[in-house]
């Protein structure tokens, strides 16, 4: 199934949504549907997406009924005019709310994500910063009640990470899932500080890359086995030393796109291959989204399937500052940010993209 662009999707009518909602209720009430957890989760996710629209529609219908009754009472007793005005304003507000809910959105907003952190320029200090970023996102997920699963982690000699991959999942189905919150976090994060590797107190600048992709399901991306090159090798730890004596690590290369995913955390080659395929599917889904958005010029700039777009700067020396280079949002408490307090940056990024899209239209 090819993912569609939200901006290019037709706007569904309330009647269509109510009919789909009723159909979903019937399907989700069928015990047979839950025998396939993948199908049940997709239906549940869609049900969660439609619920706010249905609730808003029902509230609007009720308010319109109240307004009609109030206007009839005004004809009999003018003292009800003020109450009718209040109800009329409520109707107008609900009409605006419903209109916003009906605006086509990113169809993957309810999805979980695969988040990758990769050390860049700066050697060991960059790996330490990558570790700081990984912890920042893990702490943020913890604050929101999301579940995390480290799929792969390649540690450096001093305890940082050369690269790490983590799955982030929301335990509750919601129209605004993990992807809706984290999709603008991808890009290059740069730090300026005196690193622990520096003996003379000199300030260094290093960088690490973050890649965020919606976690793909089998219906989202189909991979032809003939398009894969599979290599196996011996797992290694910090400094390159071998950490086991079997060729259990797996490297998948998707030949048509050149995307390479390596996994070595598990002792089983089968488990590493499954984890690598999971990440590869999500990278391919992200790439499809980027290609479609570029072709339609609808969401161009939303997501880049690369590590090369600088987006946030963290200055710890000589002063304290974290600044998003796209939105200009800036705070002085670097410790809080690196401890996962990044909602303000995420909200600013969402507003930035919405404003950019409106300007494009």
Residue frames relative to the residue before (quaternion, step in Angstrom):
aa qw qx qy qz dx dy dz
X 1.0000 0.0000 0.0000 0.0000 0.00 0.00 0.00
X 0.3149 -0.7610 0.5409 0.1707 3.56 -0.84 0.98
X 0.4203 -0.7110 0.4955 0.2690 3.59 -0.73 0.96
X 0.3059 -0.7729 0.5326 0.1590 3.56 -0.99 0.80
X 0.4964 -0.6330 0.5012 0.3190 3.53 -1.23 0.47
X 0.4827 -0.6892 0.4581 0.2866 3.55 -0.82 0.99
X 0.6735 0.5056 -0.3141 0.4383 3.56 0.96 -0.79
X 0.6908 0.4636 -0.2715 0.4838 3.57 1.18 -0.48
X 0.5526 0.6292 -0.3924 0.3805 3.59 1.24 -0.30
X 0.5073 -0.6399 0.4701 0.3349 3.60 -1.04 0.70
X 0.4822 -0.6547 0.5006 0.2970 3.55 -1.14 0.65
X 0.3377 -0.7608 0.5231 0.1833 3.56 -0.59 1.15
X 0.4611 -0.6590 0.5165 0.2938 3.55 -1.17 0.63
X 0.6357 -0.5210 0.3980 0.4075 3.55 -1.25 0.40
X 0.6338 0.5434 -0.3354 0.4364 3.58 0.97 -0.83
X 0.6451 0.5156 -0.3159 0.4672 3.59 0.99 -0.82
X 0.6717 0.4977 -0.2971 0.4613 3.56 0.95 -0.88
X 0.6415 0.5164 -0.3276 0.4631 3.58 0.96 -0.79
X 0.6465 0.5097 -0.3182 0.4701 3.58 1.03 -0.78
X 0.6580 0.4958 -0.3101 0.4744 3.59 0.97 -0.86
X 0.6316 0.5481 -0.3231 0.4430 3.58 1.01 -0.82
X 0.6558 0.5005 -0.3054 0.4755 3.57 0.96 -0.87
X 0.6444 0.5211 -0.3139 0.4634 3.57 1.00 -0.85
X 0.6486 0.5122 -0.3161 0.4659 3.58 1.01 -0.80
X 0.6164 0.5442 -0.3480 0.4503 3.59 1.00 -0.75
X 0.6595 0.5055 -0.3047 0.4655 3.57 0.97 -0.86
X 0.6710 0.5003 -0.3027 0.4559 3.57 0.93 -0.89
X 0.6923 0.4812 -0.2838 0.4567 3.57 0.90 -0.90
X 0.6309 0.5205 -0.3319 0.4700 3.59 1.24 -0.37
X 0.5850 0.5736 -0.3609 0.4456 3.56 1.32 -0.21
X 0.4172 -0.7318 0.4755 0.2535 3.65 -0.51 1.11
X 0.5986 0.5922 -0.3589 0.4027 3.58 1.10 -0.64
X 0.5965 0.5775 -0.3605 0.4251 3.58 1.11 -0.66
X 0.7014 0.4926 -0.2681 0.4399 3.57 1.01 -0.85
X 0.4604 0.6568 -0.4579 0.3834 3.57 1.27 0.08
X 0.7156 0.2985 -0.1974 0.5999 3.56 1.24 -0.52
X 0.3018 -0.8036 0.4849 0.1676 3.58 -0.15 1.28
X 0.6011 0.5641 -0.3621 0.4353 3.58 1.11 -0.61
X 0.6678 0.4832 -0.2891 0.4867 3.57 0.94 -0.93
X 0.6576 0.5201 -0.3137 0.4456 3.57 0.91 -0.93
X 0.6618 0.5022 -0.3124 0.4607 3.58 0.97 -0.81
X 0.6429 0.5109 -0.3345 0.4623 3.61 0.96 -0.77
X 0.6628 0.4909 -0.3072 0.4747 3.57 0.95 -0.86
X 0.6557 0.5153 -0.3087 0.4574 3.56 0.99 -0.83
X 0.6314 0.5306 -0.3258 0.4622 3.56 1.05 -0.78
X 0.6658 0.4877 -0.3011 0.4776 3.58 0.95 -0.86
X 0.6133 0.5451 -0.3390 0.4603 3.57 1.06 -0.76
X 0.6572 0.5043 -0.3022 0.4717 3.57 0.99 -0.86
X 0.6299 0.5387 -0.3306 0.4514 3.59 1.06 -0.72
X 0.7311 0.4447 -0.2368 0.4600 3.58 0.96 -0.90
X 0.5317 0.6767 -0.4025 0.3121 3.60 1.12 -0.59
X 0.6693 0.4813 -0.3384 0.4538 3.69 0.79 -0.80
X 0.6304 0.5297 -0.3363 0.4571 3.60 1.04 -0.72
X 0.6661 0.4955 -0.3010 0.4693 3.58 0.91 -0.95
X 0.6549 0.5091 -0.3213 0.4567 3.60 0.91 -0.85
X 0.6599 0.5003 -0.3053 0.4701 3.57 0.96 -0.88
X 0.6389 0.5251 -0.3215 0.4613 3.59 1.00 -0.81
X 0.6631 0.5010 -0.3071 0.4637 3.58 0.95 -0.85
X 0.6389 0.5195 -0.3201 0.4685 3.58 1.02 -0.82
X 0.6518 0.5170 -0.3132 0.4581 3.56 1.00 -0.85
X 0.6418 0.5192 -0.3256 0.4610 3.59 0.95 -0.85
X 0.6588 0.5053 -0.3042 0.4670 3.57 0.98 -0.86
X 0.6642 0.5027 -0.3036 0.4625 3.59 0.96 -0.88
X 0.6315 0.5215 -0.3352 0.4656 3.58 1.00 -0.72
X 0.6296 0.5220 -0.3279 0.4729 3.56 1.06 -0.77
X 0.6465 0.5125 -0.3117 0.4714 3.58 0.99 -0.84
X 0.6495 0.5185 -0.3197 0.4550 3.57 0.98 -0.83
X 0.6375 0.5277 -0.3286 0.4553 3.57 0.95 -0.85
X 0.6642 0.4943 -0.2997 0.4740 3.58 0.97 -0.88
X 0.6532 0.5212 -0.3188 0.4472 3.59 0.96 -0.85
X 0.6507 0.5156 -0.3191 0.4571 3.58 0.98 -0.82
X 0.6184 0.5244 -0.3447 0.4730 3.58 1.06 -0.67
X 0.6617 0.5010 -0.3077 0.4653 3.58 1.02 -0.79
X 0.5920 0.5664 -0.3610 0.4454 3.60 1.12 -0.67
X 0.6201 0.5497 -0.3425 0.4426 3.58 1.02 -0.77
X 0.7150 0.4276 -0.2415 0.4976 3.57 1.10 -0.70
X 0.7984 0.0432 0.0204 0.6002 3.57 1.10 -0.79
X 0.3584 -0.7792 0.4753 0.1963 3.63 -0.27 1.25
X 0.5447 0.6320 -0.4078 0.3710 3.63 1.15 -0.37
X 0.6239 0.5411 -0.3429 0.4477 3.61 1.23 -0.29
X 0.4071 0.7465 -0.4555 0.2637 3.60 1.28 -0.05
X 0.6545 0.5192 -0.3240 0.4439 3.60 0.91 -0.88
X 0.6489 0.5077 -0.3199 0.4678 3.58 0.96 -0.82
X 0.6345 0.5319 -0.3261 0.4563 3.58 1.03 -0.80
X 0.6327 0.5316 -0.3348 0.4528 3.61 1.04 -0.74
X 0.6363 0.5254 -0.3246 0.4622 3.58 1.01 -0.82
X 0.6729 0.4847 -0.2955 0.4742 3.57 0.93 -0.90
X 0.6246 0.5417 -0.3395 0.4487 3.59 1.03 -0.77
X 0.6435 0.5054 -0.3222 0.4760 3.58 1.03 -0.77
X 0.6166 0.5389 -0.3335 0.4672 3.56 1.06 -0.78
X 0.6373 0.5179 -0.3240 0.4698 3.60 0.97 -0.81
X 0.6580 0.5102 -0.3114 0.4581 3.59 0.92 -0.90
X 0.6541 0.5118 -0.3137 0.4602 3.59 0.97 -0.86
X 0.6709 0.4931 -0.2964 0.4679 3.57 0.96 -0.86
X 0.6145 0.5346 -0.3479 0.4642 3.60 1.07 -0.65
X 0.6428 0.5069 -0.3153 0.4801 3.58 1.03 -0.79
X 0.6539 0.5215 -0.3060 0.4548 3.57 0.93 -0.93
X 0.6756 0.4857 -0.2993 0.4670 3.56 0.90 -0.91
X 0.6224 0.5448 -0.3401 0.4474 3.57 1.02 -0.74
X 0.6544 0.5007 -0.3068 0.4764 3.57 1.01 -0.82
X 0.6595 0.5107 -0.3096 0.4565 3.58 0.97 -0.82
X 0.6819 0.4876 -0.2829 0.4661 3.57 1.13 -0.65
X 0.4941 0.6511 -0.4392 0.3730 3.59 1.24 -0.21
X 0.5036 -0.6659 0.4457 0.3230 3.62 -0.73 1.00
X 0.1246 -0.8005 0.5857 0.0230 3.54 -0.95 0.94
X 0.6917 -0.4261 0.3602 0.4586 3.53 -1.32 0.07
X 0.3909 -0.7584 0.4645 0.2373 3.62 -0.51 1.11
X 0.6816 0.4814 -0.2933 0.4665 3.60 1.22 -0.28
X 0.3545 0.7789 -0.4701 0.2157 3.61 1.25 0.06
X 0.7009 0.4696 -0.2811 0.4574 3.59 1.06 -0.62
X 0.5304 0.6723 -0.3942 0.3337 3.59 1.25 -0.17
X 0.4973 -0.5739 0.5514 0.3453 3.51 -1.40 0.27
X 0.3276 -0.7671 0.5183 0.1886 3.60 -1.21 0.16
X 0.2781 -0.6526 0.6648 0.2341 3.46 -1.48 0.23
X 0.0728 -0.8050 0.5888 -0.0002 3.57 -0.65 1.15
X 0.1050 -0.7970 0.5944 0.0220 3.55 -0.86 1.03
X 0.1130 -0.7614 0.6359 0.0564 3.56 -1.06 0.83
X 0.0199 -0.8176 0.5731 -0.0515 3.56 -0.84 1.01
X 0.4406 -0.6866 0.5122 0.2685 3.57 -0.84 0.98
X 0.1861 -0.7909 0.5756 0.0925 3.56 -1.07 0.75
X 0.8170 -0.1131 0.1228 0.5520 3.54 -0.84 -1.01
X 0.6599 0.5365 -0.3648 0.3789 3.57 -1.07 0.68
X 0.4326 -0.7441 0.4382 0.2592 3.57 1.26 0.18
X 0.8492 -0.0922 0.0836 0.5132 3.56 -0.98 -0.92
X 0.6153 0.5466 -0.3481 0.4488 3.59 1.06 -0.70
X 0.6286 0.5283 -0.3335 0.4631 3.58 1.03 -0.74
X 0.6411 0.5147 -0.3208 0.4702 3.58 1.03 -0.78
X 0.6339 0.5147 -0.3280 0.4751 3.58 1.05 -0.72
X 0.6504 0.5008 -0.3126 0.4780 3.59 1.02 -0.78
X 0.6065 0.5391 -0.3538 0.4652 3.58 1.05 -0.72
X 0.6350 0.5209 -0.3182 0.4734 3.56 1.08 -0.75
X 0.6233 0.5312 -0.3330 0.4674 3.58 1.05 -0.74
X 0.6645 0.4990 -0.3029 0.4665 3.58 0.96 -0.87
X 0.6241 0.5327 -0.3417 0.4581 3.56 0.98 -0.82
X 0.6641 0.4919 -0.3054 0.4730 3.57 0.89 -0.91
X 0.6118 0.5647 -0.3497 0.4297 3.61 1.01 -0.79
X 0.7102 0.4416 -0.2638 0.4806 3.58 0.88 -0.94
X 0.6193 0.5223 -0.3503 0.4701 3.59 1.06 -0.64
X 0.6564 0.4910 -0.3127 0.4799 3.59 0.99 -0.78
X 0.6276 0.5280 -0.3414 0.4590 3.58 1.02 -0.77
X 0.6414 0.5176 -0.3187 0.4681 3.57 0.96 -0.87
X 0.6380 0.5285 -0.3214 0.4585 3.57 0.99 -0.85
X 0.6465 0.5297 -0.3165 0.4486 3.58 0.96 -0.87
X 0.7320 0.4109 -0.2334 0.4907 3.59 1.04 -0.72
X 0.5259 -0.6582 0.4078 0.3520 3.58 1.23 0.02
X 0.4311 0.6858 -0.4724 0.3473 3.58 1.20 0.47
X 0.4057 -0.6853 0.5493 0.2530 3.53 -1.26 0.46
X 0.1444 -0.7946 0.5857 0.0695 3.58 -1.03 0.77
X 0.0718 -0.7710 0.6324 0.0221 3.53 -1.20 0.68
X 0.2714 -0.7584 0.5703 0.1614 3.57 -0.56 1.14
X 0.2372 -0.8012 0.5398 0.1022 3.55 -0.53 1.23
X 0.7953 -0.0423 0.0704 0.6007 3.55 1.05 -0.76
X 0.0667 0.7850 -0.6135 0.0549 3.57 -1.03 0.78
X 0.1015 -0.7921 0.6018 0.0085 3.55 -0.62 1.20
X 0.2001 -0.8389 0.4988 0.0860 3.56 -0.03 1.32
X 0.3848 -0.6872 0.5663 0.2430 3.52 -1.28 0.54
X 0.7304 -0.4528 0.2899 0.4213 3.58 -1.28 0.20
X 0.7632 0.3784 -0.1961 0.4857 3.60 1.01 -0.80
X 0.6838 -0.5248 0.2838 0.4201 3.57 1.19 0.37
X 0.5176 0.5980 -0.4391 0.4262 3.57 1.25 0.25
X 0.4461 -0.6701 0.5110 0.3015 3.55 -1.23 -0.40
X 0.3795 -0.6879 0.5710 0.2380 3.52 -0.91 0.94
X 0.7489 -0.1846 0.1071 0.6274 3.53 1.15 -0.73
X 0.0060 -0.7818 0.6234 -0.0100 3.54 -1.21 0.56
X 0.1432 -0.7765 0.6108 0.0581 3.53 -1.15 0.73
X 0.0004 -0.8114 0.5825 -0.0481 3.56 -0.80 1.03
X 0.2981 -0.7083 0.6093 0.1956 3.55 -1.11 0.77
X 0.1046 -0.7861 0.6082 0.0346 3.56 -0.93 0.97
X 0.0332 -0.8283 0.5566 -0.0550 3.54 -0.61 1.18
X 0.3200 -0.7050 0.5961 0.2129 3.52 -1.16 0.66
X 0.4082 -0.7314 0.4837 0.2538 3.61 -0.72 0.99
X 0.7207 0.3768 -0.2304 0.5344 3.59 1.22 -0.45
X 0.4332 -0.6792 0.5264 0.2717 3.55 -0.99 0.85
X 0.1174 0.7950 -0.5792 0.1366 3.56 -0.78 1.05
X 0.5661 -0.5901 0.4498 0.3591 3.54 -1.17 0.61
X 0.7303 0.2950 -0.1894 0.5863 3.56 1.16 -0.63
X 0.0180 -0.8357 0.5466 -0.0495 3.53 0.14 1.33
X 0.7941 -0.2897 0.2179 0.4879 3.55 -1.27 -0.43
X 0.6457 0.5295 -0.3292 0.4408 3.59 0.93 -0.85
X 0.6225 0.5516 -0.3474 0.4331 3.61 0.96 -0.80
X 0.7165 0.4426 -0.2505 0.4774 3.59 1.06 -0.72
X 0.8089 0.3473 -0.1464 0.4513 3.58 0.86 -0.95
X 0.4732 0.7352 -0.4264 0.2318 3.61 1.15 -0.24
X 0.7046 0.4270 -0.2824 0.4914 3.62 1.17 -0.35
X 0.4958 0.6811 -0.4131 0.3459 3.60 1.25 0.24
X 0.5302 0.6530 -0.4010 0.3629 3.58 1.25 -0.19
X 0.5151 0.6222 -0.4858 0.3340 3.54 -1.10 0.75
X 0.6428 -0.5083 0.3998 0.4106 3.55 -1.31 -0.25
X 0.1496 -0.7501 0.6408 0.0661 3.54 -0.94 1.02
X 0.1377 -0.8148 0.5622 0.0313 3.59 -0.77 1.06
X 0.1245 -0.7971 0.5881 0.0570 3.58 -0.99 0.84
X 0.1188 -0.7535 0.6432 0.0673 3.53 -1.15 0.75
X 0.3212 0.7347 -0.5349 0.2664 3.58 -0.53 1.17
X 0.5038 -0.5678 0.5270 0.3820 3.53 -1.37 0.01
X 0.2580 -0.8146 0.4977 0.1489 3.60 -0.27 1.19
X 0.6150 -0.5436 0.4162 0.3913 3.56 -1.24 0.36
X 0.6234 0.5458 -0.3385 0.4459 3.57 1.23 -0.37
X 0.6279 0.5494 -0.3201 0.4488 3.60 1.30 -0.21
X 0.2496 -0.8096 0.5192 0.1123 3.60 -0.57 1.17
X 0.7395 0.4177 -0.2222 0.4789 3.61 1.18 -0.47
X 0.5740 -0.6523 0.3588 0.3411 3.59 1.23 0.37
X 0.4205 0.7119 -0.4704 0.3085 3.58 1.17 0.39
X 0.4518 -0.6799 0.5122 0.2668 3.55 -1.09 0.78
X 0.1251 -0.7839 0.6063 0.0468 3.55 -0.94 0.95
X 0.2172 -0.7312 0.6262 0.1615 3.53 -1.27 0.47
X 0.0840 0.7810 -0.6142 0.0760 3.56 -0.83 0.98
X 0.2526 -0.7804 0.5602 0.1152 3.56 -1.27 0.25
X 0.0826 -0.7520 0.6501 0.0708 3.51 -1.33 0.42
X 0.3470 -0.7516 0.5287 0.1877 3.55 -1.12 0.69
X 0.1569 -0.7576 0.6274 0.0887 3.54 -1.20 0.70
X 0.0585 -0.7727 0.6319 0.0139 3.54 -0.95 0.94
X 0.0686 -0.7961 0.6012 0.0014 3.57 -0.79 1.05
X 0.0150 0.7992 -0.5987 0.0513 3.57 -0.81 1.05
X 0.4904 -0.6231 0.4997 0.3487 3.60 -1.05 0.64
X 0.4550 -0.6851 0.4787 0.3073 3.59 -0.85 0.86
X 0.3345 -0.7815 0.5024 0.1580 3.53 -0.63 1.19
X 0.2557 -0.7093 0.6314 0.1814 3.50 -1.31 0.51
X 0.7042 -0.4776 0.3055 0.4274 3.55 -1.22 0.37
X 0.6640 0.5065 -0.3154 0.4506 3.60 1.05 -0.69
X 0.6222 0.5602 -0.3400 0.4283 3.60 1.22 -0.39
X 0.8123 0.0658 0.0317 0.5786 3.56 0.90 -0.98
X 0.1097 -0.7715 0.6249 0.0470 3.53 -0.89 0.99
X 0.1377 -0.8053 0.5749 0.0457 3.57 -0.72 1.09
X 0.3509 -0.7176 0.5668 0.2016 3.54 -0.82 1.04
X 0.4771 -0.6885 0.4613 0.2925 3.63 -0.67 1.00
X 0.6261 0.5522 -0.3352 0.4368 3.56 1.14 -0.61
X 0.6421 0.5206 -0.3175 0.4647 3.58 1.28 -0.31
X 0.6491 0.5218 -0.3109 0.4579 3.59 1.29 0.00
X 0.1422 -0.7138 0.6744 0.1241 3.50 -1.20 0.71
X 0.1291 -0.8134 0.5667 0.0240 3.56 -0.69 1.12
X 0.0278 -0.7842 0.6196 -0.0178 3.56 -0.74 1.10
X 0.1621 -0.7668 0.6124 0.1032 3.54 -1.08 0.73
X 0.0331 0.7933 -0.6050 0.0585 3.55 -1.10 0.73
X 0.6127 -0.5674 0.4092 0.3677 3.54 -1.28 0.21
X 0.4955 -0.6664 0.4716 0.2965 3.58 -0.88 0.97
X 0.1112 -0.7913 0.5990 0.0510 3.55 -1.12 0.73
X 0.3090 -0.7436 0.5668 0.1740 3.54 -1.22 0.53
X 0.7906 -0.2490 0.2007 0.5222 3.61 -1.20 -0.44
X 0.8048 0.2439 -0.2015 0.5021 3.53 -0.98 0.88
X 0.5673 -0.6409 0.3611 0.3701 3.57 1.29 0.04
X 0.4538 0.6957 -0.4701 0.2985 3.59 1.20 0.05
X 0.5328 -0.6222 0.4694 0.3297 3.55 -1.13 0.68
X 0.2246 -0.7943 0.5518 0.1189 3.58 -0.94 0.90
X 0.7773 0.0672 -0.1325 0.6113 3.59 1.26 0.08
X 0.5242 -0.6842 0.4349 0.2607 3.53 -1.23 0.33
X 0.6603 0.4618 -0.3227 0.4966 3.59 1.22 0.27
X 0.5046 -0.6326 0.4938 0.3183 3.54 -1.22 0.49
X 0.1325 0.8386 -0.5122 0.1299 3.56 0.42 1.26
X 0.5787 0.5820 -0.3835 0.4235 3.60 1.20 -0.41
X 0.1817 -0.7947 0.5769 0.0519 3.56 -1.10 0.80
X 0.0918 -0.7584 0.6431 0.0537 3.52 -1.10 0.84
X 0.1334 -0.7800 0.6093 0.0508 3.57 -0.76 1.11
X 0.0722 -0.7699 0.6330 0.0377 3.56 -0.95 0.91
X 0.2390 -0.7523 0.5990 0.1344 3.55 -0.73 1.11
X 0.3734 -0.7992 0.4245 0.2043 3.55 -0.11 1.33
X 0.6771 0.5039 -0.3385 0.4159 3.69 0.76 -0.81
X 0.7845 0.3154 -0.1693 0.5064 3.61 1.00 -0.75
X 0.4220 -0.7139 0.4604 0.3167 3.59 1.19 -0.44
X 0.4211 0.6994 -0.4761 0.3269 3.60 1.24 0.15
X 0.1129 -0.7920 0.5996 0.0227 3.57 -0.90 1.02
X 0.0136 -0.7806 0.6247 -0.0178 3.56 -0.91 0.95
X 0.0821 -0.7940 0.6019 0.0237 3.57 -0.86 1.01
X 0.0375 -0.7843 0.6192 0.0041 3.56 -1.08 0.80
X 0.0501 0.8223 -0.5640 0.0565 3.57 -0.93 0.89
X 0.4386 0.7418 -0.4365 0.2587 3.60 1.24 -0.03
X 0.7116 0.4380 -0.2572 0.4854 3.57 1.02 -0.81
X 0.5172 -0.6438 0.4686 0.3139 3.58 -1.20 0.53
X 0.6834 0.4675 -0.2693 0.4918 3.54 1.26 -0.47
X 0.4879 -0.6555 0.4979 0.2904 3.55 -0.94 0.91
X 0.6253 0.5469 -0.3361 0.4438 3.59 1.03 -0.78
X 0.6754 0.4912 -0.2955 0.4640 3.58 0.93 -0.89
X 0.6503 0.5046 -0.3155 0.4722 3.58 0.99 -0.79
X 0.6394 0.5151 -0.3312 0.4649 3.57 1.01 -0.74
X 0.6459 0.5162 -0.3239 0.4598 3.61 0.96 -0.83
X 0.6618 0.4996 -0.3057 0.4680 3.58 0.96 -0.86
X 0.6474 0.5168 -0.3162 0.4623 3.59 0.98 -0.82
X 0.6472 0.5133 -0.3177 0.4655 3.58 1.00 -0.82
X 0.6133 0.5565 -0.3331 0.4508 3.56 1.07 -0.77
X 0.6831 0.4640 -0.2790 0.4901 3.58 0.92 -0.90
X 0.6372 0.5364 -0.3306 0.4438 3.58 0.97 -0.83
X 0.6401 0.5243 -0.3294 0.4549 3.60 0.93 -0.84
X 0.6741 0.4905 -0.2982 0.4649 3.57 0.94 -0.85
X 0.6307 0.5168 -0.3367 0.4710 3.60 1.03 -0.72
X 0.6606 0.5029 -0.3078 0.4648 3.57 1.01 -0.80
X 0.6203 0.5246 -0.3436 0.4712 3.58 1.06 -0.70
X 0.6416 0.5132 -0.3185 0.4728 3.58 0.99 -0.83
X 0.6519 0.5149 -0.3130 0.4604 3.58 0.97 -0.85
X 0.6318 0.5248 -0.3303 0.4651 3.59 1.02 -0.78
X 0.6394 0.5252 -0.3247 0.4581 3.56 0.97 -0.86
X 0.6618 0.5081 -0.3101 0.4557 3.56 0.90 -0.90
X 0.6707 0.5033 -0.3032 0.4526 3.57 0.91 -0.91
X 0.6709 0.4894 -0.3039 0.4669 3.58 0.92 -0.87
X 0.6607 0.5105 -0.3119 0.4534 3.55 0.95 -0.87
X 0.6453 0.5111 -0.3236 0.4665 3.58 1.02 -0.75
X 0.6506 0.5222 -0.3163 0.4515 3.57 0.98 -0.85
X 0.7538 0.3867 -0.2069 0.4894 3.57 0.89 -0.91
X 0.2791 -0.7874 0.4966 0.2355 3.58 1.32 -0.29
X 0.4196 0.7182 -0.4527 0.3211 3.53 1.10 0.74
X 0.8057 0.1219 -0.0504 0.5775 3.55 0.93 -0.89
X 0.2033 0.8109 -0.5290 0.1460 3.58 1.18 0.48
X 0.7716 0.3122 -0.2532 0.4930 3.54 -0.83 0.99
X 0.4891 0.6708 -0.4403 0.3419 3.60 1.20 -0.25
X 0.8096 -0.0125 0.0901 0.5799 3.53 0.70 -1.11
X 0.1140 -0.7743 0.6186 0.0694 3.54 -1.00 0.79
X 0.3156 -0.7551 0.5448 0.1825 3.56 -0.75 1.06
X 0.5760 0.5445 -0.4051 0.4557 3.56 0.70 1.10
X 0.4913 -0.6518 0.4951 0.2978 3.52 -1.34 0.21
X 0.6157 0.6818 -0.2746 0.2840 3.57 1.25 -0.22
X 0.6109 0.5720 -0.3612 0.4113 3.62 1.16 0.05
X 0.3002 -0.7793 0.5195 0.1809 3.59 -0.32 1.22
X 0.0219 -0.8541 0.5185 -0.0362 3.56 -0.69 1.05
X 0.8230 0.0826 -0.0511 0.5597 3.65 1.04 -0.44
X 0.1829 -0.7810 0.5930 0.0699 3.53 -1.08 0.87
X 0.1414 -0.7739 0.6159 0.0416 3.56 -0.96 1.01
X 0.0403 -0.7993 0.5995 -0.0133 3.58 -0.52 1.18
X 0.0823 -0.8140 0.5748 0.0151 3.58 -0.60 1.16
X 0.7654 0.1092 -0.0895 0.6279 3.58 1.27 -0.33
X 0.5660 -0.1756 -0.8055 0.0015 1.64 -1.97 1.55
X 0.7443 0.2723 -0.2041 0.5747 3.62 1.23 -0.05
X 0.5110 -0.6519 0.4738 0.2990 3.60 -1.27 0.13
X 0.2889 0.7525 -0.5500 0.2186 3.58 -0.70 1.06
X 0.0434 -0.7381 0.6707 0.0592 3.54 -1.16 0.72
X 0.0059 0.8189 -0.5707 0.0605 3.57 -0.72 1.08
X 0.3133 -0.7090 0.6013 0.1938 3.54 -1.03 0.90
X 0.3681 -0.7800 0.4684 0.1915 3.56 -0.57 1.15
X 0.6355 0.5149 -0.3385 0.4652 3.61 1.22 -0.26
X 0.7954 0.3284 -0.1405 0.4896 3.55 0.84 -1.04
X 0.3708 -0.7322 0.4698 0.3252 3.58 1.31 -0.43
X 0.4048 0.6966 -0.4978 0.3210 3.61 1.20 0.20
X 0.0024 -0.8226 0.5635 -0.0763 3.57 -0.81 1.03
X 0.0067 -0.7754 0.6314 0.0080 3.58 -1.09 0.75
X 0.4364 -0.7244 0.4774 0.2387 3.56 -1.22 0.44
X 0.6351 0.5352 -0.3318 0.4474 3.59 1.23 -0.29
X 0.1523 -0.8324 0.5278 0.0730 3.57 0.19 1.26
X 0.6110 0.5731 -0.3534 0.4164 3.58 1.06 -0.71
X 0.6609 0.5028 -0.3069 0.4650 3.57 0.97 -0.86
X 0.6361 0.5281 -0.3311 0.4548 3.58 0.98 -0.84
X 0.7126 0.4431 -0.2642 0.4755 3.59 0.81 -0.96
X 0.6352 0.4838 -0.3317 0.5024 3.57 1.31 -0.13
X 0.6932 -0.5292 0.2595 0.4149 3.56 1.24 0.36
X 0.5283 0.6132 -0.4336 0.3961 3.60 1.20 0.13
X 0.2559 0.8007 -0.4893 0.2323 3.57 0.38 1.27
X 0.3164 0.7727 -0.5050 0.2188 3.61 1.18 0.26
X 0.6400 0.5340 -0.3398 0.4356 3.60 0.95 -0.82
X 0.6512 0.4995 -0.3156 0.4763 3.60 1.01 -0.78
X 0.6574 0.5102 -0.3106 0.4594 3.57 0.97 -0.84
X 0.6530 0.5027 -0.3139 0.4716 3.59 0.94 -0.87
X 0.6429 0.5163 -0.3224 0.4649 3.58 0.99 -0.80
X 0.6463 0.5221 -0.3154 0.4585 3.58 1.04 -0.78
X 0.6405 0.5138 -0.3234 0.4702 3.58 1.02 -0.76
X 0.6601 0.4899 -0.3068 0.4797 3.59 0.97 -0.85
X 0.6193 0.5583 -0.3333 0.4402 3.57 1.03 -0.84
X 0.6997 0.4604 -0.2882 0.4641 3.57 0.85 -0.94
X 0.6286 0.5302 -0.3410 0.4554 3.59 1.02 -0.77
X 0.6614 0.4943 -0.3049 0.4747 3.60 0.97 -0.82
X 0.6374 0.5220 -0.3292 0.4613 3.58 1.01 -0.78
X 0.6583 0.5076 -0.3122 0.4599 3.56 0.97 -0.85
X 0.6423 0.5176 -0.3248 0.4627 3.57 1.01 -0.82
X 0.6450 0.5202 -0.3184 0.4603 3.57 1.04 -0.79
X 0.6363 0.5286 -0.3221 0.4604 3.58 1.08 -0.77
X 0.6968 0.4609 -0.2670 0.4804 3.56 1.07 -0.78
